[in-house]
Amino acid sequence: MMNSDLSTAFSLLGIGMITVFVVLLLVVITGNLLIRVVNRLAPAPADDSLEKAQVAAITAAVNIFTEGKGQVTRIEKLN
């Protein structure tokens, strides 16, 4: 009797874990597909210029975060 209950419990555990894994895999695949479709249909504007205020804000944030030891050498947009 106990062996049967334990076997059922492990079967349910395995089925549940496999189900969660498959659902999460589908979420990741669907999310990546959606991101690619949206980026292809509506690409971001190609304005690479930064205003002086933005550069100053980034530089100030780096100085505060690194306590004056860091230096901004290049700012580029990540795709």
C-alpha positions in Angstrom: 0.0 0.0 0.0 2.8 2.4 0.9 4.8 1.6 -2.1 1.9 2.3 -4.4 1.3 5.7 -2.8 4.9 6.6 -3.1 5.0 5.6 -6.7 1.9 7.7 -7.4 3.5 10.7 -5.6 6.7 10.5 -7.7 4.7 10.1 -10.9 2.7 13.2 -10.1 5.9 15.1 -9.1 7.5 14.1 -12.4 4.5 15.1 -14.5 4.2 18.4 -12.7 7.8 19.3 -13.2 7.8 18.4 -16.8 4.6 20.4 -17.3 6.1 23.5 -15.7 9.3 23.1 -17.7 7.3 22.9 -21.0 5.2 25.9 -20.2 8.2 28.0 -19.2 10.0 26.9 -22.4 6.9 28.0 -24.5 6.9 31.3 -22.7 10.5 32.0 -23.5 10.2 30.9 -27.1 7.0 32.9 -27.6 8.6 36.0 -25.9 11.7 35.8 -28.1 9.5 35.4 -31.2 7.4 38.3 -30.3 10.4 40.5 -29.6 11.9 39.7 -33.1 8.6 40.3 -34.9 8.0 43.7 -33.2 11.6 44.8 -33.8 11.3 43.8 -37.4 7.9 45.5 -38.0 8.5 48.6 -35.9 12.2 49.3 -35.5 13.4 51.9 -33.0 14.2 55.3 -34.4 17.8 55.7 -35.5 18.7 58.7 -33.5 22.1 57.9 -32.0 22.9 61.5 -30.9 22.9 62.2 -27.2 22.2 65.5 -25.7 24.8 67.2 -23.5 22.5 66.8 -20.5 22.2 63.1 -21.1 26.0 62.7 -21.3 26.4 64.8 -18.2 23.9 62.7 -16.3 25.6 59.4 -17.3 29.0 60.8 -16.3 27.7 62.0 -13.0 26.1 58.6 -12.3 29.3 56.8 -13.1 31.2 59.2 -10.8 28.8 58.6 -7.9 28.7 54.8 -8.4 32.4 54.4 -8.7 33.2 57.1 -6.1 35.3 59.0 -8.7 37.4 56.1 -9.7 35.5 55.3 -13.0 35.7 57.2 -16.2 33.3 57.3 -19.2 35.3 56.6 -22.4 32.5 55.7 -24.7 28.7 55.6 -24.7 26.9 53.4 -27.2 23.4 52.0 -27.6 23.0 48.3 -27.2 20.7 46.5 -29.6 
